[in-house]
Amino acid sequence: MSDLIVFRGLQGIGAGTLMAIAITIIGDIMPGETRGKPSSWERRECCRQHRRI
């Protein structure tokens, strides 16, 4: 059981890293005046995933 807890923690760290990278990529690719819409889509999907848990 302790192995499952540790591996779930590692999975959470990996998912958090991917979210930070996605936000950074959106910030680098999109110009400032159009950045809000894709950024809100990404954050909305993140919130939907958290509600499912």
C-alpha positions, 0 to 999 in steps of 0.5 A: 500500500505504501508503494501505491501512495508513493507512486501516486505522489510521483504522478501528481508531481509529474502532472503539476510539472506538465501544467506549468510547462503548458502555461509557459508555452501558451505564454511564449507562443501567444501575443499578449492581447490574444493570450487570455482565451487559450489560457482560460481554456487550459485552466478550465480543463484543469478545474474539470479534472480536479472536480472528477477526483 
